[in-house]
Amino acid sequence: MPQKLRPLICGILAAALAAGGARAQLMLPGAAPAKPHGAKVSPVRRRSPRSSAKEAGTRAKGAKAGSAQGIEGLAGRSLLLNGKAGLMQISGDGKTATIDKLELSGETVSDPSQRCVVNIVGEKPILATSVGRPDGLERFQADVSACPIAFDVLDGAVLVPSQITACVFKAADCRISPGGLWGPDGASLVGDAASIVKERAEAEKAMAKIVRAIEARAKESPQAADLVRDQNGFAGQRDEICHDYAKESIHGYCALRVTQARTALLQARLDALPAAPARATASEKGRKGKEKEKKEKAP
């Protein structure tokens, strides 16, 4: 090869390698600069099957369905949106929580057919503050730049409420909708299908009991009547949330957790209903009946 062509060819190869390793990445306000990657922001490239399998195995550790409840039970777990996309790792002690890792997956704004990934990076983990239990479950909220996130804590998973509009990261040309169930890798739950089915039956039974209690109050409480009407659409809402969860038709994990979330919400709404009017005792009913009978016989 001529000596004059060698520098030119080497430069072309170096540029190609740099572009192939590019990845969408953003910094939180005030965070320390990340190490330079030497590449412009671009849609994420597909990983090789070997590296993807290795990563899935790492994420699946501790992904069994029967985990400790509460924010403490999420420590060390890799939560994936719909059991297959993005990455969220959370730790906390019940009062405070931190999002130690957050990788959001979405679609490229300029070309929706292309996938993109945004890594939210910073010098410190993202703080999440408790906002109580507005829907029956412990809820935390994190002010993530360009995409504030709230999540309800379930058993080994978190449920992010759906947002009216998607988050847009202009610098990464990426549109993201983080709403849905963030839980274990769907493939890792296939072996737990039998126990998940049993646990879901118990959750359905608990939810039905609360629904009956609400129905008993529907005649005297407009709020209870609204809850009953809303409950009629729950099955469809659950299917919409869970239809994209990986291997859901095999294990049903998402349906289980969403049912448990709904049960907690119904219990919270039932507890908040106005007190039922006091019912007359048998003796009071008898006395009122005699008084009515005397009035009817009176001339």
Secondary structure by P-SEA (a helix, b strand, c coil): ccccaaaaaaaaaaaaaaaaabbbbbbcccccccccccccccccccccaaaaaaaaaaaacccccccccccccccccccccccccbbbbbbbccccccccbbbbbbbbcccccbbbbbbbcccccbbbbbcccccccbbbbbbcccbbbbbbbcccbbbbccccbbbbcccccbbbbccccccccccccccaaaaaaaaaaaaaaaaaaaaaaaaaaccccaaaaaaaaaaaaaaaaaaaaccccccccccaaaaaaaaaaaaaaaaaaaaacccccccccaaaaaaaaaaaaaaaacc
